[in-house]
Amino acid sequence: MTVTIAVAGKGGTGKTTLSGLLVRHLMNEKGGKILAIDADPSSNLHLVLDLKLSQTVGDIREEARSGVTPGTTRQDFLSYAVRMAVEEGDDFDLLAMGRPEGQGCYCAANHMLRSIIDGINKGYDYVVMDNEAGMEHLSRRTTRDVDYLLLVSDASMRGMVAAETMVGMSKDLEINVKNTFLIVNRVQGKLTPESSTVRAGR
């Protein structure tokens, strides 16, 4: 059964570094098949994991909008292309989501892509997803059906409030998150009383 870990939070708090450390921890301590998903359009996770990146899901989505080979359905094209875009490492694989949608309607393609990626995920023991900064991935329901949602914040009130807001959004959108944890990064000394009152875990 696949264990999915999603890492989220405001920008600049160390989400990508934490995601890379989680992948390394799973490699060294747990074993099994590991898939790292870079859901941040800036696509930096491959640099942390020292793995090349040839193509992203965003690139594939744009190619599909330009047309597919005659005799090939869009579903078949997307399925094949996404699987080919999975970069294989020695101990883990990587799939990068890449750039967000451009102008026009992407609803049908996105629905197909979600189904394809869900199918790929089931082939792994662990999936670690590094999400983009902010809450857009939650509002678009890119992050869903996860076992552990790790909300990363710095010690600022802005970061803490953002984490708390994400917890509320996940409940409002009925995203299936089994466990949520708050990770406060770059703390010097103790948290301020104001920051300590913000509760993101459940």
N, C-alpha and C positions, 0 to 999 in steps of 0.2 A: 504494500500500500504506500502511495506517495505521500511524503511529508513536505508541505509547501511552506516556505518562510518568505514573507514579504517585508522589505525594509522601506520605510517612508519617513517623511519629515520635511522641514523647510530646507532651502538650499544652504550649502556651506557648513553643514553640521557633521559631515563624515559618513553619509549613507553608503557611498561607493566603497570607501575603505572598509567599513564594517561588513559589507556584502562580500568583499574579497576575503576578509578574515574568516567569515563563516564558511565559505567554500573550502578554504585551506583546513579549517578545523574538521569539517566533515570528511575530507580526504584522509586526514591523519588519524582521526579518532573513530570514525564510524564506518568508512568504506561504503561500498555500494555504488550505484550509478548516480551521478550528480549532474544536474543541468543548471547552469547559471543563466538567468534571463536579465538582459540589460534593457529595462523599460524606460530609461532616460534618453530623450532625443539626442543629448550630447554624446552618448555612447562612449563612456570612459572606462567601463568595467573591464574591457579586454586589456587595457593598459595595466590595470592593477593585477590582473591575472596572467599577464605576459603571454597573451594569445592573440594572433592576428585576427583581423576582422575584414572579411571580403565583401559581405552583403548584409543588408538589414531587411527586416520585414517591411519597413517603409519603402525601400527601393522596389521590393516585389509588388507592393500594392500599386505603386505608380506604373510599373510595367504592365500590370493587369488592366489598368485603365486605358492604356495605349493600344490594347488589343492582344489577343493570344493567337497561337498557331491555329490555322484552320483545322477543324476536326477535333480540337481539344477544348473541353469545357473550362470555364474559369475556375471551377472548383478543383479540377484535376491539375491545372496549371499552378494554382496557389499551393496545393498540397505538396506537389513535387518540389516547387521552388523553395518553400519554407524548409522542407527537410534537407535540401541541398545547402541551405544557408546556415545550418547548424554547424558551427566550427568544432571539430573534434580535438580535444586535448588528450594527454596521456591518462589523466585521472578524472577529468570532467569535460563536459561539453558546454558550449556557449551559444546563445541565440540573442541577437540584438534587435530590439523593436525599431530603432531608428527614428527618423523624422515623423512628426505628426501629419495628419491629413492636410492636403492642400485645399484649393477651392473646389466646390462641388459636393455631391453626395457620395459618401463612402460607406453608407450603412450596410449594404449587401456584402461588400468586400470585407468589412470589419467583422460581420457576423460569421462569415466563412473562416476568416483568420482565427477568430476566437475558438471555433470548433476544432480547427486543425491543431492549434497550439495546445488546447486541452488534451487532444489525443496524444500529442508528443509527450506532454508532461507525464502521462500515465505510464510511460516506459521507463521512468526513472524512480529511484528510491527517494531522492531529495531534489527539490527545486528551490533555488534561492533567487528571488526577484528583487533587483535594485530598481526602485521606482523613481520617477522624475520628482523634482522639488515641487512642493505645494500640494494641492488637493485635486488636481485635474484628473489623475489616474483613478481616484475614487469616484468622481462625478461621472466619468466615462465607463466605470465598472471594469477597468482593466485589471484591478486588483480584486479578486473575488475567490471564494472558496479556498481560504488559506488556513493553515493550522496555527501559524504564529505571525502576527503582525507586529513588527518591531518599529516603534515610533522613535526616531532619533531627534534629539533637540540639544541645543547648547543651553547654558544656564540662564539665558535671557528670558524675560517674560514673553517676548514675541514668539520665541521658539516653543515655550511651554503652552501658550494659548493655541498656537497652530496645532500642536499635538492633541490637545484636548478637543479642538474643533474636529479633527479627523476622526476621533472616536465617535463623536456625535453623528458625523456624516455616515460612517460605516453602519451605524444603527438605522439611520433614516433611510438609507438606500437598500437596507436588508441584505447587505453583503455578508456572506457566510464566513465570519472570522471566529475561530474557536478560542483563541487566546491572544490578548493584546498586552504588550509590555512597553514601558517607557524607558529609553536609554538616554541619560543625560551625559553629554560629552563636554570635554574641556572645562571641567569644574575645578576651580581653584579655591581650596578651603571648603566651607560648607555652603549649601544652597541658601539663598535669602529666604526669610519667612514667607514672602509673597510667592516665590517660586515653589516652595515646598507645599503650598496649599493647592496647587494645580495637580489634579489626579487624572492621569491618562490611562493607567492600567486598569484591568478588570479581571 
